[in-house]
Amino acid sequence: MTVRTGSAPQLSPHRTPSADGPRINSNGSSMGFRADIQGLRAIAVLMVIIHHLRPGALTGGFIGVDVFFVISGYLITAHLFREMRATGTIKLATFWARRIRRLLPLAFTVLLASAALVYFFIPATEHGTMFKHVAAAGFYIENWALVADATDYSAAGQMATVVQHYWSLSVEEQFYLAWPLLILGAAFVAGKLVPRASIDRRGFSGPGTRRLFLITIGAIMLLSFAYGLWVTTANPSAAYFDTAGRAWEFAAGGVVALLCVNRGVGGLRGALLGWGGLALLLAGALLIPTETRFPGTMALVPVLGTAALLAAAGTQRPGMRWFSHATWLSIHPVRRVGDVSYGAYLWHWPLIIVAPFVLHAEPKWYHEAGILGLAILLAWLSQLLIEDPLRFGKMLKPVRNTLVFALAGMMLLASIAWAGTTASAQSANLPRMDTASTCYGAGTLEHAADCLPVASDFAPWPSAVAVSQQVRSPLFPGCETDTLQVAESSCRLGKTTDPRLRVAVVGDSHASAWLPALVEIAKERDWELVTHIRSGCSPSVAALKGSEKLSGTAERLCTESVRALGPRLAADRDIDAVIVAAQGNKRSWISSPGYEFADPATEGFTSLWQSWIDAGKTVAVIHEVPRLGNVNVPTCVASNPRDPLACAVPRKEGLSIRENLQRALDSDAAPRGIVRADLTDSICSQETCFAVIGSLITYYDQSHLSHDFSASLAPMLARELDQNPVFGTGG
């Protein structure tokens, strides 16, 4: 599940002046409290929450996080500028302590509550990943944990965690840590270059401060923007969480703060600027598609819109106040939502993730309305009982106490995450069925008269928890090349000395899922298996179309590796046969340079097969395995311990995903003599495709065969391959 999340840190006090009517408390200067910023926060947090509840209703609502980044850059830069202009330096410990008192008490509280929700409501199959991310969020490195997941093909399709939204808080905390250091570093360098500007009480405490800030922050903005454009193209799934690719958004807010030190844009120009910025934000939330690559050039929409609103001063002329955007952003109900925006953001996401498990169904519209209301209620209570007492109380007032509190909270969360992960792992592996039984694994469906495909006296073994961990624990490490890996990882399995048959195994990660079965056959028949497998890379010389492409680097590596592999295998006299396996996702294909096809979707595959057959190789293609919908199969089984059939799907639905190898095999371009290995009848009955067969869970995620179930398919796969005597026991 891929979801875009954002945070809503509230950096100015919520105790705003009261009034009988709306009041504009600022002339747009960055040097005073502005009630309209609270209204801007309200809009941003509602964008994010509505997008998460109903992505189709507000496709671009995720840009709310960009709004908060710009606001944070504006406010923090203004604060640091005031301090350096007044004193010539920045008191780092004091600055960081203020941020801790404001943000960490509630952040830690929600993380503890999220850990409890995971333990009591989320299936144990997800605990390892969930608790790992709780710890990452506690240390404010959740964005980098998600980058690791985004660049790890084995993590594709995993369930969103209850703390995934902490990625943006992590980015903000990293910003708070680095921003004053960068400014002080720039001041130090400037002091060395211009001795009169050295850092002391007389140094950057006057007009030179503004110039220093503008040069430093402007340079960061330009460099970060350029990097953001590059990384969004090169690795879009990871770029979304990359701090360096987001820094320019904070910097943009900082530039506005410095340009509006004395006064923002007022009068008619200010009104037009403010309403224009607001219109830009709303248009972006409504029109930007969810799948847009961020933060590329499209991120300019929320950044420029927010910058315009921050730069625009509200008009205070009699009779004109209600024509000002700032008036409407400052009215009490809107401002109050902005006051609790940080808490509302923190609470809403865990509620969304846990809701289906509490309800045992997908939430309806009234459940979603309840989640929104509950998030705001919890935010208000949190502000009353946790945020304000700790932020303004005496306990955390000393800087030392604040830093100790932060460290203790992080250690506590790490301990809870470790304990939760350990507890879920120890719950795995109940007594297992005898592997020699005819009713074990895939053999069940061959003895349907004697075996029930699902119901038995044995719980699934390995357990759902153990099977779910196979996604990160390959049975044959080093045999598969990662999507972004340049050098090919290949291994030799089976009989590696004087084998009877050398077989190249070609494909994507679904070919790896067949290795347990192929290794069983290889051991029995004295084969040597040589792997040529790349994650996420379909073995086709055609090109993927448009948005279906991988990231720029991964797509290039995939194309280069497949094109090189074709002639290399054809020329390799040591290879006797090739077995191909790949995923069955529906994809759109086009001809690529050097390859002109009438039907790229099929000929991209068949041309490779034909080249190997022409070189004297025997080629077998294993049909795509059925899919049980988009659910994570071990998680579904764990969620329905008394009814594994709840995770099964009708056979027709399970086979509907076959779109790549199946179409190529059925096309007129398919080479004659190719071996078609179809194991569907060992996974599905005539009516149903199963999640549990003969006490084995069939898949370790949405589509990859589990290690044990794959091995149990070895006899059936061997019979399919025996269609060609080359694969047979006698050669």
N, C-alpha and C positions, 0 to 999 in steps of 0.2 A: 504494500500500500504506500503510495507516494502522496504526501500531503504537504502543502506549503504552510508554514506557521510563522508567526511573528510575535514580538513582545511589545509591551506597552509600559516602559518605565515612566514613572511620574516623578519628575525631578523638582518641581516647585511645590510649595506647601499647598495643602488642600484647604487651609483655613483662609479663604478669600473674604474680602470685605463684603459685608451684607448690604443690601440696598432694597428699596421698595421696588425698583425697576431695574432693568438691565443697565450696567455701568461699564464703560470702557475705562479701564484702570491704567492705560498707558498710551503714549503717543506713538507707539511703534518702536521706541528705543529698546535695545537689547539690555539696557541697564536697569530695568524695573520689572515688577510682576505684571503679567498680561493675562487677564481672565480669558481672552479669546483663545489662548493656547490650550486651555482646559477643554474648550469646545472642540478644538481640532483633535485633541486626544480622543474625545468621545467618538467623533466620526471615524477615526482610524481604528479604534478597538471594535466598534460595531461592524466595520467592513470585514475585519479578520474573522470575527465570530460568526457572522452570517455566512461568509464564504466557507467556513469549516462545517457549518450545519447544512448549508444548501449550496454547494459549489456551482450548480447550474444557475442559481438565482443571481449570483454575484460572482461571475467568473474571475474577475480581476481583484476581488476583495483582499487577496494576499498582499497587495501593495500597501496596505495599512502599516506593515512593518517598516517599509521604506519611509513612511511619514514619521514614525517614531525615531528612526535613525537620524533624520534631518533635524527634528526637534532637539534630540539629545546633543547633537553637534552644536546647535545654536546656543542652548542654555549652558552647556559645560564650557564652551569656548568663551562665552561672555563672562562666566564666573572666573575662569583662570585669567582672563584679560584684566578684569578689575583688580584681582589680587596682585598680579605682576606690576600693573601700572602704579599701584599704591605702595608696594613694598620692594619691588625689584626682584622678587623671587616667588616661588610657589612652595608652600609647606605640604610636601607629598603625603606624609602620614596623616595629617589633618584632613586633607582632601579625600584620601581613600577611606578614612574612617567615616566621613559623612556619607559616602556612597554605600558603605556597608550598612550603616544604621538605617538608611532609607530602603535598601533593596533586599538584603539578605534575610531578615527575620521572616518575612512572608514567603520568600522563595524557599527557605528551608522548611517552613511549615507545610507548604503545598507538596514539596518533595516527600516528606514523611507521610502525608496523607495519601499520596500517589503510591508509595511503596505498600501501604496497607491495602489499598484498592487492588493492586496487582496480586498480592498474596491471597486475598479472600475471594476475588471475582474472576481473575484472568486465568485461563488454563495453564497448568504447570509447564506445558511445552514452551510457553513464551517467557517464563520467569528468568531464564538465563540472560536473554537479550534485554528484557525490561530492567532488571536490576543493574546490569552493566551500564545502561544509559542513565539510571538514577544516580549512580556514582559519578558518571561523567558530567551530569548536570550540576551536581553538588560542587564539583571542582571548576565549574564554568568552562568546560571544554567540550560540551555537548555538540557544538557545531563541528568540531574536528572528529568526534566519534561518528557523526553522520556523514562526513566526508569519506571516512574510511569505509562505511557501509555503501556509500554511493559509488565508490570505485571498486568495490568487492562484488563481482558478479554473483557470487554464491548468496549474497544478501538480497538480491533483487526479489521484489515481491513479498518481502517479509512484512509482517504486521507493523503498523505504526506504533511506536511506544507511547506510554502515557506522559512522557516528558520530552517528546520530540520538539515541542514548542520552545523549550529552553535554549534552543540553538541561538536564537536572536538575543536572549539575555546574555549568553556566553560571548557573543560578538560585542555586545555593549560593555560588558565587564572588561573585556580585553581592550576596548577603546578607552575606558576610564583608566586602565593601568598604563597604557602606552601614551596617551595624548599629552599629559603633563611632562612625561619624560622626553618626548620628542621636542616639545617647546623649550624645555630647559636645555636640551642638547643643542638646539639651534641657537639659543642665547649664548651658550658657552662658546660655540664655534664663532659666532659673530663677535663675541668679546675678544677672541684671539686674533681675528682678522682686523678688528677696529678696537684698539685698546681702550679708547675712551668709553666704549659701550660695554665694558666688562660687567659681570654680574655683581653688583653690590647695591647698597641702599641708594646710590645715586645713579646706577646704571639704567636698566630698562624700567624706569619708574616714571618716565615722561613720554614725550611724543614718539620716541623710538620704539616703544612697545607695540604700537599698532602696526608699524611697518614690519617689525620682526614677525608678528603673528600672521600677517597677510602673506608674506613671502613663504613662511614655513608651511602654512595650511594650504596655500595655493599650489605649492609644489606637490604636496601629498595628494591633493585632489586630482591633479593632472596625471600623476604616475599611477594612482589607484584606478582611475577611470580607464586608462589605457590597458592596465593589467586585467581589469574586469571584462573589457571587451574581448581580450584574447582568451581568457580562461573560460568564458561563457561559450565560446566556439569550440575550444579544445576539449573541455570536459564539463559540459553543461550540468550534469547531475551533481557534481561536486561543487561547481562554481557558486551555486545558490547559497552555500553555507560558508564560503571562504571569506574570512575577515579582511584579507588584503583587497579582495574584489569589492568589498562593501565600504571601505574606509572613505572613499570619495563622497559618499552620501553624508557622512558625519561632517566631512570637510566643507561640503556645500552649505550646511547649516552654520558652520563656523564663519565662513566668509560673509554670509548675510549678517551675522551678529556683529562682525567688525565694521561692515559698511553702514550699519544702522546704530552705531554707538550713541549718537546724539538724537537722532530722530529718523523714523521710517518715512516711507513715501506717503504723503498725505493728500488731502483734497480729492478732487475728481480722479486724478491719476492713481491715488491709493485705493479708492473705491473700485476702480476698474481692475487694478492689479489683484486686489483681494478676491473679488467675485470671479475673475478669470482663473485664479489659482484654485478656488473651490470647484469651479466647473471642470477644470482639468482633472482634479482628483476623482470626482464623481464619474466623469466619462471613462477614466481609466478603470475604475472599479467595475463598471458595467460592461465595458467593451473589450478589455484586454483578455485574450483567451487564457484559460488555466494552464495550458501546456506551453505558453510562451517561455522561451529561454531567458532566464534572469541570472544576474543583473546586467543585461546588455543595454543596447540603446533604448529599449522600452522602459528601463528604469528611470530615464529622464522625465517621464510623465509624472510620477509621484514626487520626484525630487524637485523639479521645477515648480510644480503646483504648490508644494509645501513651502518652498523658498519664497514664492510670491506672497503667500499668506503671511509669512513671518515678516517680510519686508514692508507689507502694507500697514499703514497706521490707520486706526479707526477714526472716522470723522466725528467731531464733537460739536459741530455747529447746530444750533437750535433748529429743530424741524427736519434735520437731515440725518439724525442718529439712526433712524430705522431703515435708512437706505444703506447703512454700513454693514459689511459682512461681519465685522467684529461685534456688533450689537447682537446679532443672532447667535454667534458662537459663544456669547457670554451670558445668555439667559440662564436662569438658575437650573432648570432641569438638565439642560445640555452640560452645563458646567459640572453638575454633580456626577454625571456619568463619567466625565473626564477625570474627576477627583478619584474615582475608584477604578479607573481603566487598568491600572497595573494589576490589581487583584482580580478583576474580571477576566483579564487575559490569562493569568496564571491558573485560575480555577476552571475555565471553560473546557480546556482540552482534555484533562483527565476525565471529566464528566462525559464528554463525547465518546472517548475510547471505551469506557467501562459500560456505557449504557446498553449496548446490544447484549452483553453478558448478564446484566442484571435483568433486562426485559426478556431475554431468550428470544429476541426478534429484533429486526431492524427498526429503529425509532420512527414513529409517525411524526406528522407536523406538530401535533400537540406535545409530544415528548420533546421535540426540539425547542419549542417555545418554553417549556419547563426548564430545559437546560440553560437557556439564556437567562431566564428569571433567577434560577438558582445560582448561577455564576455571579450575577450582580449582587444578590443577597449575601452570598459568602464573601464577596469582595467588601461589602459594607461592614459586615461583622468583623472581618479580618482587620480592617482599618481601625475599627473601634477598640478591638480587644488585643491586637497584636502589633500592628504597624505603629500607631501613635504612642502607645505606652513605651515601646522600646526605642522609638526614634527620639522622643522628647523627654523620656524619663532619665533618671540619674544613673541607672545601672550601666548603660553603655556610653555615658558621656565621656569618660576618660578614653583617650585614644587607645591606650593599652588594653583596656577591657574590650573594646570593639574588635581589635585584631585577634584577641584570644577567643572571642565568641565566634568569629568567622572560621578560625582554624578548628575549633571544637565541633562546630556544625558540620564541616566537611568530613572530619574523621568519623563522626557519628553516622553520617549517610553512607560512607564507604563501608563501615562495619555492617550496617543493615543490608546493604547490597550484597556483601560477601555471604552473610548468613542466609539471605533469601535464596541466592544461587545454590549454595551448598545444600540447603534443605530440599530444593526441587530436584537436584541431581540424585540425592539419596533415596528419593521416592521411586526411582526407576527399577525396571527389570524384576517382574514377578516370575513365579515358576513358569517354565516354557513347555510347549508341546514337544514330543519326541520328533526330531528331525527326520527319522526314518518312517514316520507314519505316512500313509497314503493321503491323509487329510492335512498334511503340513504344506503351507504355502501354496504355490501355483498348482501343485498336483491336485488340490481340492476339486477344481472344476473338471478335471479329467475323471474323477470318481464321484460324480454328482449323486449317483444312486446311494453311495455309502457315506458321503460327507455333506454337511451343510456348509455353504460357502462362508458364512459369517458366524453363526451361533455355534459355540462349543463350550466345553468346560474350562477353557483356558482364556485368560485375558491376553491381549496382544503382547507378544514378546519378540524382540525388544519392545519396551514400553514406548508410549507416545513421546515421553520426554526424551528418551534415548534416541529415538528415530529423528526427532526434530533437530538434534544436535549434529546429525550427519551432514547437514548443509555446510558446516564449517569444519568437518572432520573427514576429508576424503579417504577412502579405503586404500587408494594407491597414490599417495602424495608424489608430486613431481611429474605426474603423467599428463597434466593438462596445463596449457599456457593461458595465463591471465589475459584479459581483454587489452590491458595497456602494457603488457610485457613485450619487449622487442625481440629478445632471443627466444627461440622455441624451446619449450620444455617437453621432452619426449622420454619415454622409458620403454624397456623391454620386459615383457612378462611371459610366464609360461616356461617352456623349455628353451633356454637361451643358448644351449650348446647342441649343435647338430640337430636342429628340429626337422621334423618331417615336412612342415609347412610354415612359411613365414607370411603372416597376415598383417597388413597395415590397417589400423583402426582410425577412421577419419570422421571428423564432425565437430559438433559443439559439446557443451556440457552434458547433453543427453547421450552422447556417445560414451562419456565417462560413466554414466549411470548403467550402461550395459556391461562394463568391464567385469563386475563380479560374475556374471553368467559366462562371459567369454573366457575368463581365466579358468573357470571350472572345466569348460570344454577343452581349452588349450592343454591343461594338465592331463586330461584323459587321453587326448589324441596327439600329444607331442608336438603342439604348435608353439611357435614363438609369435607373440603379439608385439607390434611396434606402434606406439601411439602417435598420432598427428591430430591433436585435439586443441581447439582454442575456444575459450569461453565466449558465448554470445555470438559466435561467428558461424553463420550458415555456410556449408561447403558448396558455394555457388560462385561462378565467375561473373554473374550479373551483379548489378548494383542495386542497393535498396533505394527506394524513392523517398525523397523529401524528409518529413519529420520522422519516418521510420528508421532513419539511419542511426547508427551509434554515434557517440561523440566523435569529433573530428579525428583525434588521434587513433581511437579504437577502430573507427571505420577504415582508416588508411592501413593500419596494421592487418586488419582482417582481409582486405582486398589484396594486399601484397602477399600475405601468407598463402591464401588460396591459389592465387595465380602462379606462385612459385611451386606450390606443392604438386599441381597437376603434372607438369612435365618431369618434375623430379621423381615422382613415383613411377611414371611411365618408363623412365630410363633406368630405374633401379632393378637390376637383374636378380637381386636377392629376394625381392618381394614377389610372392606367388599369387596373392589374392588381396583384395581390398574390401573391407566391411565399412559401410557408411551408416551413420545414424545422426539424427538432428531433431530439433524441436519442431513442433507443428503449428506455431503461431501464424495467423494470417498476416501475410506481408505483401507489399507491392514492389515489383521489380522493374528495372529498366535496363536497357543495354548500356554497357560501359565502354570506355575507350578501348579499341582493339577487338571488341566483341559485339558484333551486330546480330541480334536475334530477332526472329519473327515473333517469338513468345519468350521473353526473358525469364518469366516466372518458372518455366519448365526447362528451357534449353540451357540456362545457367548451370543446372545440375547435370542434365543428360550429356552435355558436351564433355564434361569431366569424365563421366562414366565411360563414354565411348572411347576417349583417349586411352584409358587404362585397358579396356578390352582389346583395342587395336594393338596395344603393346604386349598382349598375351596374358594379361592378368584376368583372374576370375573375380567378378564384382558381385557383392551381395549388398542389398539395401534393407535395413530393418525399418519397417513402417513406424511412423510416429505413434507413440503410446497414447491411449485415450486420456482425456482430461476430466477431472471431477469438478468442473466449474472453476471459479477463481479462489476457492477456499484453500487454506493451508491444511493439508489432510491430517497430519498428526494433531494439530490444534483442534480440528473438528472432532476427531476421535476422542480426544481428551475431554472435550466439552459434552460429549454424548456417550459416557462410559457404558450405559445400559442399552444403547441403541446405535451400534455402528452403522446400521443401514441408513441412519439419518444423513450420513455423509456420502452415500451412493447416489449415482445419477442414472437416468435411462441410457441405454446403450447408444441410441441415436444422438443424444446430447454429448456423450463422451467422445464420439467419433467426429463431431462437427468441426473440430479444430484442425483436422488433417488437411493442410493446404499447400505444403511445400513438397516433400518427398512423394506423397501420395499422388499429387497432380502430375509430378514428373514421371512417376512410374506408369501412370495411366495414359500418358501422352503418346502421340505417334512418334516422337523423337526418342522414346526410351529404347536403349540398345536391346537387341535380341540376345537371349541367353543370360540375361541378368537374373540373379537369384532374389526373390522377394520373400523376406522373412516377416510374416505377419503373426504377432503373438496376441492379437486381440482376444481370441477365445480363451486365453489363459488369464486374462484380467477381467473380462466381462462374460456374463452368461448371455443368452439370447435376448434378455430383456434389460439387464442391469450391469453397470460397471461399478466395482466395489472398492471401498477404502480399506477393508480388512478381508483377507482371504487366508484361511487356514492358520489363523492366529498371527499372521504377519500383516503389518501396515504396508500398503502397496507403494506409497510415495513418501519421500521425506520432506516435501514441500508441496507446491501446487502441481508439479509436473514431472519431477525426477524420481525414477524408481528407487525405492529404499534399497540399501545394500543387501539385506537378507532376502527380500522378495526377488530382487534381480538374480541372486544366486540360485533361488529355487526355480527360476525359469530356464536354467541351463539345459535340461533334457528336451524341453519343447523347442528352444532355439536351435539346438543341435539337429533336431529332426527337420526343421525348416531349412537349415543350411544344406542338409543332405540332398536337397533337390539337385545339386551339382556334385558329382562324385569326387571332385577335387577336395571338397570339405569332408568327405566321408572318412571313416576309420581306415579304409583300405587304400585311400589315395587314388 
